[in-house]
Amino acid sequence: MLNGLRKRDVIIHSTVELMNELKQVVTQLRQYDIWSYREPLEVHDFRTGGYSYRADLPADNIDEVDIEQQEILDFLYEQLSIALTRAIEQEISDRITALKKSKNYAIFTQQFIPGLQLYYCQSLSLKEIAPKLGMTSWDQARRVLNPGELLSKVRTLTVQQLLDRVLKKSEEKGLTKIPPEPNYLKTLAEYIEAFADDEIFQEAAEEIRAGKNRSMNSLYAQQLRKYIEKRTNSIRTYPRTLLLKQG
């Protein structure tokens, strides 16, 4: 994640520093636009390179700032979880729809969810999964399941949804222009992308690259298993419900 930020010319040296920068985003949201005529709540400390609260602020005001920052961080975590859940549901649905329309792989549509279950619940490799799903090769399993592509699409949608929620929140509070200025939007998008990668997607990508003996314990894998379990249970319950209605 930190390497990815450096590629975008955003130099952050540690996770602790990243969290401090996220707090600065919170401060910027409060100061932006209608608050811009006021003095900032924090000032740059040239000795440490970081930021500190202004010495003229009363201690109780600083406590209020800490509370507000924590509330917004809590909001980020909550919305990240919601966005991840919705993105998984949307991308799996889209993938199933695409398989149904595929000339070569439509016959494997019903094996998609069981395949993900074998991959994320039993940690089997694509080579091991292929014969269990009636496929002839590892390449066939890769083209049908393609966990790397699924992860990439879920990541893109999650980041976009989280960005939309943060922008909506700042607009509701009157803290940003509508539409936001390009530089502000770019900076905010970079921080949110880094935040999502650090919390979810970096670990999820490393799991896929691990090969044999992988451990699927990332938040992404956990949420995917919850979705698979929910979907599997609904499929099992549906025929029974249908029979009861017919009876």
Order of alpha helices (4+ residues) and beta strands (2+ residues): alpha-alpha-beta-beta-alpha-alpha-alpha-alpha-alpha-alpha-alpha-alpha
